Amino acid sequence: MSSPAKVLDPAFQSVGQRVGTEIWRIENFQPVALPKSEYGKFYMGDSYIVLQTTSGKGGAYLYDIHFWIGKDTSQDEAGTVAIKTVELDAVLGGRAVQHRELQGHESDKFLSYFKPCIVPLEGGVASGFKKPEEEGFETRLYVCRGKRSVRLKQVPFARSSLNHDDVFILDTENKIYQFNGSNSSIQERGKALEVIQFFKEKYHEGTCDVAIVEDGKLDTESDSGEFWVLFGGFAPIGKKVTSDDEVILETTPAKLYSIIEGDVKAVEGELSKSILENNKCYMLDCGSEIFVWVGRVTTVDERKASSQVAEGFVATQNRPKSTRLTKVIQGYETQAFKSKFDSWPAGSTAPGAEEGRGKVAALLKQQGIGMKGMAKGAPVNEEVPPLLEGGGKMEVWRINGSAKTPLPKEDVGKFYSGDCYIILYTYHSGDRKEDYFLCCWIGKDSIEEDRKMAARLANTMSNSLKGRPVQGHILQGKEPPQFIALFQPMVVLKGGLSSGYKKLIAEKGLTDETYTQESIALIRVSGTGIHNSKAVQVDAVATSLDSAECFLLQSGSSVFTWHGNQSTFEHQQLAAKVAELLKPGVSLKHAKEGTESSAFWFALGGKQSYTSNKISQEPIKDPHLFTYSLNKGKFEVEEVYNFSQDDLLTEDIMILDTHAEVFVWVGHSVDSKEKQSAFEVGQKYIDMAVSLENLSPDVPIYKVTEGNEPSFFTVYFSWDSAKATVQGNSFQKKLALLLGIGHSAENQDRSNGSQGGPTQRASALAALSSAFNPSPGKSSSGEDKSNGSSQGGARQRAEALAALSSAFNQSSEIKTSPRPSTAGQGSQRAAAVAALSSVLSAEKQKKSPDASPTQASGTPSESSSLAEPKDENPLSETESSIEASQPNETEGNDSEPKQELEQDENDDGGSGAIFTYEQLKAKSDNPVTGIDFKRREAYLCDEEFRTVLGMTKEEFYKLPKWKQDMQKKKVDLF
């Protein structure tokens, strides 16, 4: 900046010195630091500044400043918070990305700091704060929107607030209800459960009950009844009405404007980085988001003015409140900004952190403040990354034409740069089932046909293993640690052995430099540990030597090891291993730098000078998670900020870019055709990130499927293996974790209309009684009258019939308990139909249209007993027609919990027969016949079951299916 801020606000002293969040509230037009205990609380009458400090590549600090404006904030205060944001940016060296956040329309990045959500509170500094202890518990209704970042909005506690498209949370004193609109997304339902967990812990001391209410499901147990009673009784809900505040513009083609003395002027021509001048400010209009770009040598006053111009532009254009405003500084542009340009060359680098710190130092020196600790990043120490478990089975094939040729054991670890290879490593991770690491290694001189064939054959192998392997594409020279560690040693040699490579050499008339045991070869040995130590053949000339490394020189029958003065003992050990791999049993001749023999220099074509160059450092890992979309054929990504394992939704494909490798994570519930396009998606991302983020075009790329995540992927998350093994869609997974596996399965069964037994029969009769004998509404408003007698008639009777038929439809029942006898079912069904018939007959006899329905006087169980006929088996015509009209609603999810329930029920094999272990063994001398051979263990008596398998039947059937199979294999019962 050409003109630093004249006054440093005392509230901003020593800011941005550590990774994390810092918050200030505007009080009397001055920023006041907020205590940590108040973080996450935002009062609607106030404005806040939120500084987020993160560590970027190389350890330099990166800054995001958000100014949050509550809906009841005064215009003057809103102006103050914007100005103070610019001043804070000046303190930080003028390189922070600035974001305007309006209440209810916060950016995903802002919300990611306060997971799972923020809950705006009434009041503010000027009007006074409402303290929870000063008022009793107030029942509140919220609408919960957002697939990953939750935007929670309190709405009036009334039935008219509900709709079929959204998810709602009703927070009462003793129970929290989640109402899932029939058209709401699975992902939003899952995120709402995270909010419920947050409410339960924060406002209910972790002790309240949680209930799920499904829109349109009238056949559920008492939770649904309780929910609707709170709204005055059940009645149809209306369609969603979108307010002006909820309008979100679509992203439009970007238009660039220059900002000169408070005016905007359109910039014509192709959007290119070269258009932007460092002494000017620009505005980039993308419809749903407006960026302000600030040149590095602009003044503080110019920067303040640019923000005001952008806000004025939004107002004059009548843009909705959801329009986002983001300000970026030259050299610190976000990926979202850079992606809008047709050309953004990666040649120039961002100004260093030192430049920003120098400007800040000058500013602070005027204020008499030191620079101690200011934004200085700590040096990064090398760490050994997670590697695959050892002791596994290694198989390697070389591509040759349209086939793959297996490598003999003695050649595993040798790679030729003209060839392509497929590597399959099978191993066990802890007590998990077998895991697979399946990679294609692509030599830099290999032909295109071999590369495509390697990918095709590897994909076929992956499919044969049901898509479980972690699948990788690795280019020569970019081998990741987990790959290198599998081969000790790993050697990359010149030339190739495949027919395709040989044909290419012949066609081009090139000399075949393929390594042989008789040729002259110089091999460089480098690395600091098993995760990065490898050997590579280089040109056999003296200039290839390096004092920091070891080399092997093969010349005829002689093999020299050359130790550079700066090489390590580990290098020397690895050199010996490489020599043994290439020429087993060879006798080595040692040559330390400076003591070489004439024969050594002769093999290299004579002694020449060489430089001592340390090998380049491994790429610094900087993980970012993205979702992707295709917008009118253009590949676009959206970052998931402050990501966690919960952001890996089973219905999605995600991209994790660590800058050292790219992972494409594929959820279980992704369409099968989309699953096959994972590498294509990854390559499109790499092509884009090469220009925008300086990503190497040769970066390793992996396809990782849900449930088979390797350690070198999970290291970027706080990984919970329990979450990874839960079955179902996003909502079912979250529900299982919140309420327990059993409860979740039960809830799912109920929502499918599959509850059997007395509880549901009683509940259904109660629903029936409520439908025809509604209780008076809680208020006299027109809205609540919708629950009263005026809503009787054909529509309500139809709803009651639907509820009744769903409740007693047994065709889709999941066997969670022994099936009731046919006589019992007939009795209950007939009783319910009789009750319905009685209500219909009574209504028919009424002559006055104004007559009120009779109030229910008995409990559901009493109704059942009074209406029970003598003949229990026959079904009336009415009941039969109801049952016939109902479709089977069972969802076809082969989830493990359901399998376990079925197995638990039939743990005796279904016949009651008992056999000895010796008879049931797969290799028995006296085998039993006439049993289900897939379930041999079920025919053991309880005592012998515990002796053989080391656990009870109940414990055994709670295990995942694959663990059951492993246990059975161990004792020959598989």
Residue pairs with C-beta under 8 A, 6 or more apart in sequence:
1 90
1 94
1 296
1 297
1 298
1 299
1 300
1 359
2 297
2 298
2 299
3 299
3 300
3 301
4 90
4 300
4 359
4 362
4 363
4 366
5 87
5 90
5 91
5 300
5 363
8 91
8 363
8 364
8 367
8 369
9 30
9 31
9 84
9 87
9 88
11 24
11 30
11 31
11 32
11 33
12 31
12 87
12 88
12 91
13 369
14 373
15 22
15 51
15 88
15 91
15 92
16 22
16 51
16 53
16 61
16 63
16 91
16 92
16 374
16 375
17 53
17 373
17 374
17 375
18 53
19 53
19 54
19 55
19 61
20 52
20 53
21 39
21 50
21 51
21 52
21 53
21 113
22 33
22 50
22 51
22 53
23 33
23 34
23 38
23 39
23 48
23 49
23 50
23 51
24 31
24 32
24 33
24 34
24 48
24 49
24 84
25 31
25 32
25 34
25 46
25 47
25 48
25 125
26 32
26 46
26 47
26 48
26 49
26 77
26 80
26 81
26 84
27 125
28 125
29 76
29 77
29 80
31 49
31 84
31 88
34 48
39 114
40 114
40 118
41 119
41 121
42 48
42 68
42 70
42 103
42 118
42 120
42 121
43 70
43 120
43 121
43 122
43 123
43 124
43 125
43 129
44 70
44 71
44 72
44 73
44 103
44 120
44 121
44 122
44 123
44 124
45 70
45 72
45 73
45 123
45 124
45 125
45 126
45 127
46 70
46 73
46 77
46 124
46 125
47 67
47 68
47 69
47 70
47 73
47 77
47 78
47 80
47 81
48 67
48 68
48 81
49 65
49 66
49 67
49 68
49 81
49 84
49 85
49 88
50 65
50 66
50 67
50 68
50 101
50 110
50 113
51 63
51 64
51 65
51 88
51 96
52 63
52 64
52 65
52 66
52 113
53 61
53 62
53 63
54 61
54 62
54 63
54 64
55 61
55 62
55 377
56 62
56 377
56 622
57 620
57 622
57 659
58 353
58 377
58 380
58 620
59 377
59 378
59 379
59 380
60 352
60 353
60 375
60 377
61 353
61 375
61 377
62 332
63 89
63 92
63 95
63 96
63 97
64 96
64 97
64 98
64 99
64 109
65 85
65 88
65 89
65 92
65 96
65 97
65 98
65 99
66 98
66 99
66 100
66 101
66 107
66 109
66 110
67 81
67 82
67 84
67 85
67 98
67 99
67 100
67 101
68 81
68 101
68 102
68 103
68 106
68 110
69 78
69 81
69 100
69 101
69 102
69 103
70 103
70 120
70 124
71 102
71 103
71 104
71 120
72 124
72 127
73 124
74 126
82 100
82 304
82 307
82 308
82 311
83 304
85 98
86 98
86 300
86 303
86 304
86 307
87 300
88 96
89 95
89 96
89 98
89 303
89 329
90 300
90 363
91 360
91 363
91 364
92 356
92 360
92 375
93 355
93 356
93 357
93 359
93 360
93 375
94 296
94 303
94 329
94 356
94 359
95 329
95 331
95 332
95 351
95 356
96 329
96 332
97 326
97 327
97 328
97 329
97 332
97 334
98 307
98 326
98 327
99 107
99 109
99 110
99 324
99 325
99 326
99 327
100 311
100 324
100 325
100 326
101 107
101 110
102 321
102 322
103 120
104 120
104 151
104 153
104 245
104 321
105 151
105 245
105 321
105 322
105 324
106 118
106 149
106 151
107 324
107 326
108 148
108 149
108 638
108 639
108 640
108 641
109 639
109 641
111 117
111 118
111 146
111 149
111 150
111 151
112 149
112 640
112 641
112 642
112 643
113 642
115 194
115 642
115 644
116 150
116 191
116 194
116 195
116 197
116 198
117 144
117 150
117 151
117 152
117 195
117 198
118 152
119 152
120 154
121 129
121 130
122 130
123 129
123 130
137 173
139 157
139 170
139 171
139 172
139 173
139 230
140 154
140 157
140 170
140 171
141 154
141 155
141 156
141 157
141 158
141 161
141 168
141 169
141 170
141 171
142 152
142 153
142 154
142 155
142 168
142 169
142 170
142 171
142 195
143 152
143 153
143 155
143 161
143 166
143 167
143 168
144 150
144 151
144 152
144 166
144 167
144 168
144 169
144 188
144 191
144 192
144 195
145 151
145 153
145 166
145 167
145 188
146 188
146 191
147 185
147 187
147 188
147 191
147 649
148 187
148 191
148 640
148 647
148 649
150 191
150 192
150 194
150 195
152 169
152 195
155 161
155 168
157 170
158 231
158 783
159 231
159 232
159 235
159 237
159 783
159 784
159 786
160 237
160 238
160 783
161 168
162 168
162 179
162 181
162 231
162 237
162 238
163 181
163 237
163 238
163 239
163 240
163 241
164 181
164 182
164 183
164 184
164 215
164 237
164 239
164 240
165 181
165 183
165 184
165 239
165 240
166 181
166 184
166 188
166 240
167 178
167 179
167 180
167 181
167 184
167 188
167 189
167 192
168 178
168 179
168 181
169 176
169 177
169 178
169 179
169 192
169 195
169 196
169 199
170 176
170 177
170 178
170 179
170 227
170 230
171 199
171 203
172 230
173 208
174 208
174 209
175 208
175 209
175 210
175 211
175 226
176 196
176 199
176 200
176 204
176 208
176 209
176 210
176 211
177 210
177 211
177 212
177 213
177 223
177 226
177 227
178 189
178 192
178 193
178 196
178 210
178 211
178 212
178 213
179 213
179 215
179 227
180 189
180 212
180 213
180 214
180 215
180 731
181 215
182 214
182 215
182 216
184 215
186 651
186 729
186 730
186 731
187 649
187 651
187 730
187 731
189 730
189 731
189 734
190 649
190 729
190 730
190 731
190 733
190 734
190 735
191 734
193 731
193 734
193 735
193 738
194 646
194 734
196 210
196 738
197 738
200 206
200 207
200 208
200 210
210 738
210 739
211 223
211 226
211 227
212 223
212 735
212 747
212 751
213 220
213 223
213 224
213 227
214 220
214 224
214 751
215 237
217 224
217 750
217 751
217 753
217 806
218 224
218 234
218 767
218 799
218 802
218 803
218 806
219 750
219 753
219 755
219 760
219 763
219 764
219 767
219 803
219 804
219 806
219 807
220 750
220 751
220 755
220 763
221 750
221 755
221 759
221 760
221 763
222 763
225 763
225 766
225 767
225 770
228 234
229 775
231 787
232 777
232 778
232 779
232 784
232 787
233 770
233 774
233 775
233 777
233 787
234 770
234 771
234 787
235 786
235 787
235 791
244 320
245 320
245 321
245 322
246 322
247 320
247 322
248 288
248 320
248 322
249 287
249 288
249 319
249 320
249 322
249 323
250 287
250 288
251 286
251 287
251 288
251 289
251 631
252 285
252 286
252 287
252 288
254 271
254 284
254 285
254 286
254 340
254 341
255 266
255 284
255 285
256 266
256 267
256 271
256 275
256 282
256 283
256 284
256 285
257 264
257 265
257 266
257 267
257 282
257 283
257 284
257 285
258 264
258 265
258 267
258 280
258 281
258 282
258 283
259 280
259 281
259 282
259 283
259 292
259 305
259 306
259 309
260 280
262 305
262 308
262 309
263 309
264 283
264 309
264 313
267 275
267 282
269 275
270 342
270 343
271 340
271 341
271 342
271 343
272 341
272 342
272 343
272 344
273 341
273 343
273 344
273 345
274 343
276 282
276 293
276 295
276 330
277 295
278 295
278 296
278 297
278 330
279 295
279 297
279 298
280 295
280 298
281 292
281 293
281 294
281 295
281 298
281 302
281 303
281 305
281 306
282 292
282 293
283 290
283 291
283 292
283 293
283 306
283 309
283 310
283 313
284 290
284 291
284 292
284 293
284 337
284 340
285 313
286 340
288 322
288 323
288 324
289 323
289 324
289 325
289 326
289 336
290 310
290 313
290 314
290 323
290 324
290 325
290 326
291 326
291 327
291 328
291 337
291 340
292 306
292 307
292 309
292 310
292 325
292 326
292 327
292 328
293 327
293 328
293 330
293 333
293 337
294 302
294 303
294 306
294 327
294 328
294 329
294 330
295 330
296 329
296 330
296 331
296 351
298 306
303 327
306 327
307 325
307 327
310 325
310 327
311 325
314 323
314 325
326 334
326 336
326 337
328 334
328 337
330 351
331 350
331 351
332 350
335 637
335 639
335 692
335 693
336 638
336 639
338 344
338 692
339 636
339 637
339 688
339 692
344 691
344 692
345 691
346 690
346 691
346 692
346 693
346 694
353 375
353 376
353 377
356 375
357 371
357 374
357 375
357 376
360 371
360 374
360 375
361 371
361 374
364 370
364 371
364 374
380 620
382 528
382 618
384 481
384 529
384 531
385 481
385 482
385 531
385 712
385 715
386 482
386 710
386 711
386 712
386 714
386 715
387 481
387 482
387 485
387 530
387 531
387 711
387 712
388 425
388 427
388 437
388 482
388 485
388 486
388 710
388 711
388 712
389 427
389 428
389 429
390 427
391 427
392 425
392 426
392 427
392 428
393 425
393 426
393 427
394 412
394 423
394 424
394 425
394 486
395 406
395 423
395 424
395 425
395 426
396 406
396 407
396 411
396 412
396 421
396 422
396 423
396 424
397 404
397 405
397 406
397 407
397 421
397 422
397 457
398 404
398 405
398 407
398 419
398 420
398 421
398 497
398 498
399 405
399 419
399 420
399 421
399 422
399 450
399 453
399 454
399 457
399 498
399 500
400 497
400 498
400 499
400 500
401 453
401 498
401 499
401 500
402 453
404 422
404 454
404 457
407 414
407 421
410 584
412 487
413 487
413 488
413 489
413 490
413 491
413 581
414 491
414 493
414 581
414 582
415 421
415 441
415 443
415 476
415 490
415 491
415 492
415 493
416 443
416 492
416 493
416 494
416 495
416 496
416 497
416 501
416 514
416 515
417 443
417 444
417 445
417 446
417 476
417 492
417 493
417 494
417 495
417 496
418 443
418 445
418 446
418 494
418 495
418 496
418 497
418 498
418 501
418 504
418 514
419 443
419 446
419 450
419 496
419 497
419 498
419 501
420 440
420 441
420 442
420 443
420 446
420 450
420 451
420 453
420 454
420 498
421 440
421 441
421 454
422 438
422 439
422 440
422 441
422 454
422 457
422 458
422 461
423 437
423 438
423 439
423 440
423 441
423 483
423 486
424 436
424 437
424 438
424 461
424 469
425 436
425 437
425 438
425 486
426 434
426 435
426 436
427 434
427 435
427 437
428 434
428 435
429 435
429 710
429 711
431 963
433 962
433 963
433 966
435 468
435 469
435 470
435 708
435 710
436 465
436 468
436 469
436 470
436 708
437 469
437 470
437 472
437 482
437 486
437 710
438 458
438 461
438 462
438 465
438 469
438 470
438 471
438 472
439 458
439 471
439 472
439 473
439 474
439 483
440 451
440 454
440 455
440 458
440 472
440 473
440 474
441 474
441 476
441 479
441 483
442 451
442 454
442 473
442 474
442 475
442 476
443 476
443 496
444 475
444 476
444 477
445 495
445 496
445 501
446 496
446 498
446 500
446 501
447 498
447 500
447 501
447 504
449 500
450 498
450 500
450 501
455 473
455 679
458 471
459 471
459 676
461 469
462 468
462 469
462 471
462 703
467 675
467 705
468 705
468 707
468 708
469 708
470 702
470 703
470 704
470 705
470 708
470 709
470 710
470 713
471 679
471 702
471 703
472 480
472 483
472 700
472 701
472 702
472 703
473 679
473 700
473 701
473 702
474 480
474 483
474 700
475 698
475 700
476 492
477 698
478 696
478 698
478 699
478 700
479 490
479 534
479 700
480 660
480 661
480 700
480 712
481 531
481 532
481 712
482 531
482 710
482 712
483 700
484 490
484 527
484 530
484 531
484 532
484 533
484 534
485 530
485 531
487 534
488 530
488 533
488 574
488 577
489 533
489 534
489 535
489 574
489 577
489 578
489 581
490 533
490 534
490 535
491 523
491 534
491 535
491 536
491 537
491 578
491 581
491 582
492 534
492 535
492 536
492 537
493 514
493 515
493 521
493 537
494 513
494 514
494 515
494 521
494 537
495 501
495 512
495 513
495 514
495 515
496 502
496 514
497 514
502 512
505 511
505 512
515 521
515 537
517 554
517 582
517 583
518 556
519 554
520 540
520 553
520 554
520 555
520 556
520 603
521 537
521 540
521 552
521 553
521 554
522 537
522 538
522 539
522 540
522 541
522 544
522 551
522 552
522 553
522 554
522 604
523 535
523 536
523 537
523 538
523 551
523 552
523 553
523 554
523 578
523 582
524 535
524 536
524 537
524 538
524 544
524 546
524 549
524 550
524 551
525 533
525 534
525 535
525 549
525 550
525 551
525 552
525 571
525 574
525 575
525 578
526 533
526 534
526 535
526 536
526 548
526 549
526 550
526 571
526 615
527 533
527 534
527 570
527 571
527 574
528 568
528 570
529 570
532 618
533 570
533 571
533 574
535 552
535 574
535 575
535 578
538 544
540 553
540 603
540 604
540 605
541 604
541 605
541 608
542 601
542 604
542 605
542 606
542 607
542 608
542 609
542 610
543 608
543 609
543 610
544 551
544 610
545 551
545 562
545 564
545 610
546 564
546 610
546 611
546 612
546 613
547 564
547 565
547 566
547 567
547 593
547 612
548 564
548 566
548 567
548 612
548 613
548 614
548 615
549 564
549 567
549 571
549 615
550 561
550 562
550 563
550 564
550 567
550 571
550 572
550 574
550 575
551 561
551 562
551 564
551 575
552 559
552 560
552 561
552 562
552 575
552 578
552 579
552 582
553 559
553 560
553 561
553 562
553 600
553 603
553 604
554 582
554 583
555 599
555 603
558 589
558 599
558 603
559 579
559 583
559 586
559 587
559 588
559 589
560 588
560 589
560 590
560 591
560 600
560 603
561 572
561 575
561 576
561 579
561 588
561 589
561 590
561 591
562 591
562 592
562 593
562 596
562 600
563 571
563 572
563 590
563 591
563 592
563 593
564 571
564 593
564 612
565 592
565 593
565 594
566 612
576 588
579 586
579 588
580 586
589 597
591 597
591 600
596 607
601 607
618 660
619 659
619 660
619 696
620 659
620 660
621 658
621 659
621 660
622 658
622 659
623 656
623 657
623 658
623 659
623 716
624 639
624 656
624 657
625 639
625 640
625 643
625 647
625 654
625 655
625 656
625 657
626 637
626 638
626 639
626 640
626 654
626 655
626 656
626 657
626 685
627 637
627 638
627 640
627 652
627 654
627 655
628 635
628 636
628 637
628 638
628 653
628 655
628 681
628 684
628 685
629 636
629 637
629 638
630 636
635 684
635 685
635 688
637 655
637 685
637 688
640 647
640 654
643 717
644 717
644 718
645 717
645 718
645 719
645 720
645 723
645 724
646 723
647 654
648 654
648 665
648 667
648 706
649 667
649 730
650 667
650 668
650 669
650 670
650 706
650 728
650 729
650 730
650 733
651 667
651 669
651 670
651 729
651 730
652 667
652 670
653 664
653 665
653 666
653 667
653 670
653 674
653 678
653 681
654 664
654 665
654 667
655 662
655 663
655 664
655 665
655 681
655 682
655 685
656 662
656 663
656 665
656 713
656 716
657 663
657 685
657 689
657 693
657 695
658 716
659 693
659 695
659 699
660 699
660 700
661 699
661 700
661 701
661 702
662 682
662 685
662 686
662 695
662 699
662 700
662 701
662 702
663 701
663 702
663 703
663 704
663 713
664 678
664 679
664 681
664 682
664 701
664 702
664 703
664 704
665 704
665 705
665 706
665 709
665 713
666 674
666 675
666 678
666 703
666 704
666 705
666 706
667 706
668 705
668 706
668 707
669 729
675 705
678 703
679 701
679 703
682 701
682 703
683 701
686 695
686 697
686 699
686 701
687 697
689 695
690 696
690 697
702 713
704 710
704 713
706 724
707 724
707 725
709 719
709 724
722 737
723 733
723 737
725 960
726 732
726 733
726 736
726 737
726 741
727 733
727 736
727 893
727 895
727 896
727 897
728 736
728 744
728 748
728 893
728 895
732 744
732 748
732 895
735 743
735 744
735 747
735 748
736 743
736 744
736 745
736 897
739 747
741 897
742 897
744 897
745 816
745 895
745 897
745 898
745 901
746 816
748 891
749 755
749 814
749 816
750 760
752 812
752 814
752 889
752 890
752 891
753 806
753 807
753 809
753 812
753 886
753 889
754 812
754 813
754 814
754 889
754 890
755 807
755 813
756 810
756 813
756 817
756 819
756 820
757 817
757 820
758 828
760 807
761 807
761 808
761 828
761 832
761 860
761 864
762 859
762 860
762 861
762 864
763 807
763 860
764 803
764 804
764 807
764 808
764 832
765 831
765 832
765 835
765 860
765 863
765 864
766 859
766 860
767 800
767 803
767 804
767 807
768 800
768 803
768 804
768 832
768 835
768 836
768 839
769 835
769 856
769 860
769 863
770 856
771 796
771 797
771 799
771 800
771 803
772 792
772 796
772 797
772 800
772 839
772 843
772 853
773 853
773 854
773 855
773 856
774 787
774 788
774 789
774 791
774 853
775 787
775 855
776 788
777 784
777 785
777 786
777 787
777 788
778 784
789 852
789 853
792 843
792 853
797 840
800 836
801 836
801 882
804 832
804 833
804 836
804 882
805 882
805 883
805 885
805 886
806 886
806 889
807 832
808 825
808 828
808 829
808 832
808 879
808 882
808 883
809 883
809 886
810 825
811 883
811 886
811 888
812 888
812 889
812 890
813 819
814 890
814 898
814 901
814 902
815 901
815 902
815 905
816 901
816 905
818 905
822 873
823 872
823 873
824 872
826 872
826 873
826 874
826 875
827 868
827 869
827 872
828 864
829 875
829 879
830 868
830 869
830 871
830 872
830 874
830 875
830 876
830 879
831 863
831 864
831 867
831 868
831 869
832 864
832 867
833 876
833 878
833 879
833 882
834 867
834 868
834 869
835 863
835 864
835 867
836 878
837 878
838 867
842 854
843 853
858 866
875 883
896 960
896 961
899 961
900 957
900 958
900 959
903 935
903 938
903 957
904 953
904 954
904 957
904 958
906 935
906 938
907 938
907 953
907 954
907 957
908 914
908 938
908 939
909 931
909 932
909 935
909 938
909 939
910 932
910 938
911 931
913 931
913 939
914 939
914 940
914 941
915 928
915 931
915 939
915 940
916 940
916 944
917 940
917 944
917 947
917 948
917 971
918 924
918 925
918 926
919 926
919 927
919 928
920 928
920 931
920 936
920 937
920 939
920 940
920 973
921 927
921 936
921 971
921 972
921 973
922 936
922 972
922 973
922 974
923 972
928 939
931 939
932 938
936 968
936 973
936 974
937 945
937 948
937 949
937 956
937 968
937 973
938 953
940 948
942 952
942 953
945 952
945 953
945 956
946 952
948 971
948 973
949 956
949 967
949 971
956 964
956 967
957 964
959 967
965 974
968 974
